[in-house]
Amino acid sequence: MGLPTKRSTPQPYEDYSQVLNFVIWVLAGYATIFIFLRLWGKYYRGRRLWWDDYLLISSWLALILGCIFQTVDTTLGFGRSQHAIPLENIENSRLLATIAGFFLILAAAWSKTSFGLTLVRLTRTDGFLKRLVWFAIWTTNIFIAGSCIIQWAHCWPLDRIWRQEVSGGKCLPLGLMNGYNMFVAAYSGAVDIMLALLPCKIFWPLMMRRKEKIGITIAMGMGVL
């Protein structure tokens, strides 16, 4: 009678999929409330929508699409340790992650641009601030567009990005991609800080009560953050 063999036990893994879904949908919920209040305020006061409003709505739609693709991706194993993802799901998971990341990048770029356009309308009498905001808008969108292109074109043929069995071809060095994305993230964060501080420069010289200046400055500064 042979000795009993040990049963292979599944390797433990960490699963952050539920936490990931919770975080992205909470943030999407805050964005939805903010946009609803903004549109309701304009409707209540009888004001027409401008380009910054339409761009903000587009960024919200991109955010929702990104969250949807990310949520579907978690059902395939995204958010778990790599060895815990079923082999038959890896390709689809990578593709969905790429699509979700693309829409989330667009959402960040368009929301930042929307706030920048709002500041452009408020800085019509200040040529320097207006040029500064336009510079921030254009450079941020150019750099983020580079991230979108790299995300979809860092390998050739393109399907090598998510298909493991594709042989041959070339991919950009991982260090180059990470370095560029870190630069874009740092530059985008610096632009966020600058845009958040500009309302102070715009409203502080106006003949308003100090409490009103502080309230408007904080409210607009939180809009970009």
C-alpha positions in Angstrom: 0.0 0.0 0.0 1.6 3.2 -1.1 2.1 6.3 0.9 -0.6 9.0 0.5 0.5 11.8 -1.7 0.2 15.4 -0.5 -2.5 17.5 -2.1 -1.3 20.6 -3.8 -2.6 23.6 -1.9 -3.4 26.8 -3.8 -0.8 29.5 -3.4 -2.1 32.3 -1.2 -2.6 35.6 -3.0 -3.7 39.2 -2.2 -7.0 40.4 -3.7 -7.5 44.2 -3.9 -10.3 44.1 -6.5 -13.1 45.0 -4.2 -11.0 47.9 -2.7 -10.2 49.1 -6.2 -13.8 49.1 -7.2 -14.9 50.9 -4.1 -12.3 53.6 -4.5 -12.9 54.4 -8.2 -16.7 54.4 -7.8 -16.6 56.6 -4.7 -14.4 59.1 -6.7 -16.8 58.8 -9.6 -19.7 59.5 -7.3 -18.0 62.7 -6.0 -17.4 63.8 -9.6 -21.0 63.1 -10.5 -22.3 65.2 -7.6 -20.0 68.0 -8.5 -21.1 68.1 -12.1 -24.8 67.8 -11.2 -24.5 70.8 -8.8 -22.6 72.8 -11.4 -25.2 72.1 -14.2 -28.1 72.6 -11.8 -26.6 76.0 -10.7 -26.3 77.2 -14.2 -29.8 76.0 -15.1 -31.3 77.6 -11.9 -29.6 81.0 -12.8 -30.6 80.8 -16.4 -27.0 80.7 -17.7 -26.0 78.9 -20.9 -23.4 76.2 -21.0 -20.0 77.1 -22.4 -17.1 75.1 -23.8 -15.7 74.4 -20.3 -19.0 72.8 -19.3 -19.2 70.6 -22.3 -15.6 69.5 -21.9 -16.2 68.8 -18.2 -19.2 66.6 -19.2 -17.0 64.8 -21.7 -14.4 64.1 -19.0 -17.1 62.8 -16.7 -18.3 60.4 -19.4 -14.7 59.2 -20.0 -14.3 58.7 -16.2 -17.5 56.6 -16.1 -16.4 54.5 -19.1 -12.9 54.0 -17.5 -14.5 52.9 -14.2 -16.8 50.4 -16.1 -14.0 48.8 -18.0 -11.9 48.7 -14.8 -14.8 47.0 -12.9 -15.3 44.4 -15.6 -11.6 43.8 -15.6 -11.7 42.9 -11.9 -14.1 40.1 -12.7 -11.3 38.6 -14.8 -8.7 38.8 -12.0 -7.4 42.4 -12.1 -6.4 43.5 -8.7 -5.1 40.1 -7.6 -1.6 38.7 -7.6 -0.6 37.7 -11.1 -0.4 34.0 -10.3 -4.0 34.1 -9.1 -5.4 35.3 -12.5 -6.6 32.4 -14.6 -4.5 31.9 -17.7 -7.4 32.2 -20.0 -8.3 35.6 -18.6 -4.9 37.2 -18.8 -5.1 38.5 -22.4 -8.6 40.0 -21.9 -7.6 41.5 -18.6 -4.6 43.2 -20.1 -6.7 44.6 -22.9 -9.4 45.9 -20.6 -6.8 47.4 -18.3 -5.3 49.3 -21.3 -8.8 50.6 -22.4 -9.7 51.6 -18.8 -6.4 53.4 -18.4 -6.9 55.2 -21.7 -10.3 56.6 -20.7 -9.1 57.6 -17.2 -6.2 59.5 -18.8 -8.6 61.3 -21.0 -10.8 62.1 -18.1 -7.9 63.7 -16.2 -6.8 65.7 -19.2 -10.2 67.0 -20.1 -11.2 67.9 -16.6 -8.0 69.9 -16.2 -8.5 71.6 -19.5 -12.1 72.5 -18.5 -10.9 74.2 -15.4 -8.2 76.0 -17.3 -10.8 77.3 -19.8 -12.9 78.6 -16.9 -9.8 80.5 -15.6 -9.2 81.9 -19.1 -12.6 83.5 -19.0 -11.8 85.0 -15.7 -8.4 86.4 -16.7 -9.4 88.3 -19.8 -8.1 91.5 -18.3 -4.7 90.0 -17.2 -2.6 89.1 -20.3 0.1 87.4 -18.3 -2.2 85.1 -16.4 -4.2 84.3 -19.5 -1.0 83.3 -21.4 0.2 81.3 -18.4 -3.1 79.3 -18.3 -3.0 78.6 -22.0 0.6 77.5 -21.7 -0.4 75.1 -18.9 -3.4 73.8 -20.9 -1.4 73.1 -24.1 1.6 71.6 -22.5 -0.4 69.3 -20.3 -2.5 68.0 -23.1 0.5 67.5 -25.3 2.3 65.5 -22.6 -0.8 63.5 -21.7 -1.5 62.8 -25.4 2.0 61.3 -25.5 1.0 59.0 -22.6 -2.1 57.9 -24.5 0.0 57.1 -27.6 2.6 55.2 -25.7 0.0 53.2 -23.9 -1.4 51.9 -27.2 1.8 51.9 -29.4 4.6 50.9 -27.1 4.8 47.5 -28.8 4.7 46.5 -32.4 2.6 44.6 -33.5 0.1 46.3 -31.2 -1.6 43.2 -30.0 1.6 42.1 -28.4 0.7 44.5 -25.6 -2.0 42.0 -24.3 -1.3 38.8 -26.2 1.5 36.7 -24.8 1.7 34.3 -27.7 2.7 37.0 -30.2 6.3 36.4 -31.1 8.8 38.9 -32.6 8.2 42.6 -32.8 9.6 45.2 -30.5 8.6 47.1 -27.4 9.8 50.3 -25.9 12.1 49.8 -22.8 10.1 49.6 -19.6 12.4 52.1 -17.9 11.7 54.7 -20.7 7.9 54.3 -20.4 8.0 54.5 -16.6 10.2 57.5 -16.7 8.0 59.4 -19.1 4.8 58.5 -17.2 6.4 59.7 -14.0 7.4 63.0 -15.7 3.9 63.5 -17.0 2.4 62.7 -13.5 4.8 65.2 -11.8 4.1 67.9 -14.4 0.4 67.4 -14.2 0.5 67.6 -10.4 2.4 70.9 -10.6 -0.1 72.3 -13.0 -2.9 71.2 -10.7 -1.3 73.1 -7.8 -0.8 76.2 -10.0 -4.4 76.2 -11.3 -5.7 75.7 -7.7 -3.7 78.8 -6.5 -4.7 81.1 -9.4 -8.2 81.9 -8.1 -6.5 83.5 -5.1 -4.6 85.8 -7.5 -7.8 86.5 -9.5 -10.3 87.2 -6.7 -8.2 88.7 -3.9 -7.9 92.2 -5.5 -11.6 92.5 -6.0 -13.9 94.6 -3.8 -15.5 91.7 -1.9 -15.7 90.7 1.7 -12.8 88.6 2.9 -15.0 85.7 3.7 -16.4 85.7 0.2 -12.9 85.8 -1.3 -11.8 82.9 0.8 -14.9 80.9 0.0 -14.7 81.4 -3.7 -11.0 80.7 -3.8 -11.3 77.5 -1.9 -14.3 76.3 -3.9 -12.6 77.0 -7.3 -9.3 75.5 -6.0 -11.1 72.3 -5.0 -12.6 72.2 -8.5 -9.3 71.3 -10.1 -8.3 68.9 -7.3 
